[in-house]
Amino acid sequence: MINVRREKISERMKYLQDLVPGCNKITDKAGTLNEIINYVQSLQRQVELERYN
């Protein structure tokens, strides 16, 4: 049961790594999540800028 959960988490991490540019180069999960958070935040800022232009 734990292995299934870990496998699902690993699959989803890989999916996120594929979505975020440059994320495949990061090997640890904490670094990957940090990069994903930064990327999503930058997308949010872009949306806000577009909203006001």
KETOR-299858 format. One record per residue (C-alpha): y, x, z; residue number from 0. Coordinates in Angstrom, 1 decimal. Each point is the difference from the previous one (the first is absolute). Last residue first. Layout:
# KETOR-299858
[[Y, X, Z], NUM]
...
# end
This chain:
# KETOR-299858
[[45.7, -3.0, -19.7], 52]
[[-0.6, -1.3, 3.5], 51]
[[-3.6, -1.0, -0.5], 50]
[[-0.8, 3.1, -1.9], 49]
[[1.1, 2.1, 2.9], 48]
[[-2.2, -2.0, 2.4], 47]
[[-3.0, 0.3, -2.3], 46]
[[0.5, 3.8, -0.3], 45]
[[0.2, 0.2, 3.8], 44]
[[-3.3, -1.9, 0.3], 43]
[[-1.6, 2.3, -2.5], 42]
[[1.2, 3.0, 2.0], 41]
[[-1.6, -1.6, 3.2], 40]
[[-3.2, -0.5, -1.9], 39]
[[-0.1, 3.7, -1.0], 38]
[[0.8, 1.2, 3.5], 37]
[[-2.7, -2.2, 1.4], 36]
[[-2.5, 1.3, -2.6], 35]
[[0.9, 3.6, 0.8], 34]
[[-0.5, -0.6, 3.7], 33]
[[-3.3, -1.7, -0.6], 32]
[[-1.2, 3.0, -2.1], 31]
[[1.1, 2.5, 2.6], 30]
[[-1.8, -1.9, 2.8], 29]
[[-3.1, -0.3, -2.2], 28]
[[-0.3, 3.7, -0.7], 27]
[[-0.5, 1.4, -3.5], 26]
[[3.4, -0.4, -1.7], 25]
[[-0.1, 0.9, -3.7], 24]
[[-1.0, -3.5, -1.0], 23]
[[3.2, -1.4, 1.3], 22]
[[2.2, 1.4, -2.7], 21]
[[0.8, -3.4, -1.4], 20]
[[-1.1, -2.9, 2.1], 19]
[[-2.5, -2.4, -1.5], 18]
[[-3.0, 2.3, -0.2], 17]
[[0.5, 1.0, 3.7], 16]
[[0.1, -3.7, 0.9], 15]
[[-3.4, -0.6, -1.7], 14]
[[-1.4, 3.1, 1.7], 13]
[[1.1, -1.3, 3.4], 12]
[[-1.5, -3.3, -0.8], 11]
[[-3.4, 1.5, -0.8], 10]
[[0.2, 2.2, 3.1], 9]
[[0.7, -3.0, 2.2], 8]
[[-2.8, -1.9, -1.5], 7]
[[-2.4, 2.9, 0.5], 6]
[[1.1, 0.3, 3.6], 5]
[[-0.7, -3.7, 0.6], 4]
[[-3.4, 0.3, -1.6], 3]
[[-0.8, 3.1, 2.1], 2]
[[1.0, -1.9, 3.2], 1]
[[-2.4, -2.8, -0.9], 0]
# end
